[in-house]
Amino acid sequence: MWRANREGNFLLQAQVIAEDGTMFELVGYWSSQRSHKRTRWGFSLKYYGHTIRSYDMADSHKNPGEKGRIIGPHKHKFRSSKILRFAYKPNPPISETDPNQSLMDFLAEANIALPTDYQNLMFPI
């Protein structure tokens, strides 16, 4: 469930349980930067406190050892301890206009299915 913090941002924290019982933590944030007229959000899937997948709305990302940059919002996967974050644009893309749909897209791209009794309790845009 999304919760507002003191700064007026929203934070998400939830547990994800794999079919084999393995536990993961899903965390997210939503932030409106009025001074920059910008709203951003992102999500991370963690295993024992280590991020294994993430999505952020950074302007760009340079992958180590590769030419060029990933432009605009992108996901990260963590391939090894030597390469901290490998950025990529998922296909199909993750919504860049609706944080609720963005979360659903993030979960779908990570092969995470919602429980059948799931109720959408996310904040309105």
GIJO-V896546 format. One record per run of one state. SS is the DSSP state (hx for helix, st for strand, lp for the rest). FROM is the first residue (numbers start at 1). TO is the last residue. If there is no record, write none. Layout:
ss->[SS & SS]
from->[FROM & FROM]
to->[TO & TO]
This chain:
ss->[lp & st & lp & st & lp & st & hx & lp & st & lp & st & lp & st & lp & st & lp & st & lp & st & lp & hx & lp]
from->[1 & 2 & 5 & 10 & 18 & 23 & 34 & 37 & 38 & 48 & 50 & 57 & 60 & 62 & 70 & 72 & 74 & 78 & 86 & 89 & 99 & 110]
to->[1 & 4 & 9 & 17 & 22 & 33 & 36 & 37 & 47 & 49 & 56 & 59 & 61 & 69 & 71 & 73 & 77 & 85 & 88 & 98 & 109 & 125]
